[in-house]
Structure formats: structure tokens, C-alpha cells
């Protein structure tokens, strides 16, 4: 019985997966062609904190706190770029995808607000997604993964 129910769903998931992979391979030459120069590896460790948005309007109870326990429920979502002589790693990728950002900004989706997209922040410090060796995500909530697809060429460290 369960096989009859799950079989059509598995076919849909497989089709979606094949479509996604195909789109990545179609887009990859276009993206890599536009990014000519690769950033040079730093001689020493560098650590950058990027502004990947803030969360407002969510009650403290949603995070396990009692009413009045917090002075402010506004939360910031940083992303981090760690540049090391042996590679670079981006930790988290933001709340709102750069593709959904309309200039001059800010962009808002529900409780999420982003003042500046991720890619221009990376460009200001001399990096593109192509320069990122590793992608690490603290967890898979929407406020941490919005631009993860931009780093499809990066490795994801495994536990």
C-alpha cells in the first residue's frame, strides 16, 4: 500500500532533482565565464563578518523565552568568511537570496530584512563564489541558507 502512495512522490522528487542538476550544469559555464580572476590566497588567516540580515517582529516565546525576559527581540544574522592560506570557507549564506533583492533595498520577506545582498559584500573584500573552497551551514533554517546555491562549486565539509 505505502509503495503505491510513495511511488508517484518518488518520481516527482527524482524529476525535480534531475531538473535542478541540469540547471546547475547549464548555468555553471555562464557564471564561471563571468568570473575571470580568482582571489589570491592570503598569507595569514583572515576572518570577515558579513551582514546577512536581521529578524524582527518574532515573539520571544518562539525562541523559548518568557515574556519580558529579553530587552529586545531583534536578532541579527551574520555570515562569516574565513580566508586561510589553504582555502576559504563561508559559514551561512543569508536570509534572502540575492536574486530576490531589488535595488536599492532593503529587501524584506516576512520577519527577515536584508540591507545589502551577499555578493556585493563579498566583492568589496575581493571574493566571488568561485573563490570559496568550502560552504558550511550552521543549520538548514531559511535565515541561514538563502544563497547556498551560489556556492554549488564549493565543497561541503561533512561530519
HELIX and SHEET records of a PDB file:
HELIX    1   1 UNK A    2  UNK A   34  1                                  33    
HELIX    2   2 UNK A   60  UNK A   63  5                                   4    
HELIX    3   3 UNK A   98  UNK A  100  5                                   3    
HELIX    4   4 UNK A  118  UNK A  124  1                                   7    
HELIX    5   5 UNK A  129  UNK A  131  5                                   3    
HELIX    6   6 UNK A  142  UNK A  145  1                                   4    
HELIX    7   7 UNK A  148  UNK A  151  5                                   4    
SHEET    1   A 6 UNK A 107  UNK A 109  0                                        
SHEET    2   A 6 UNK A 112  UNK A 114 -1                                        
SHEET    3   A 6 UNK A  46  UNK A  55 -1                                        
SHEET    4   A 6 UNK A  75  UNK A  84 -1                                        
SHEET    5   A 6 UNK A  87  UNK A  91 -1                                        
SHEET    6   A 6 UNK A 134  UNK A 136  1                                        
END                                                                             
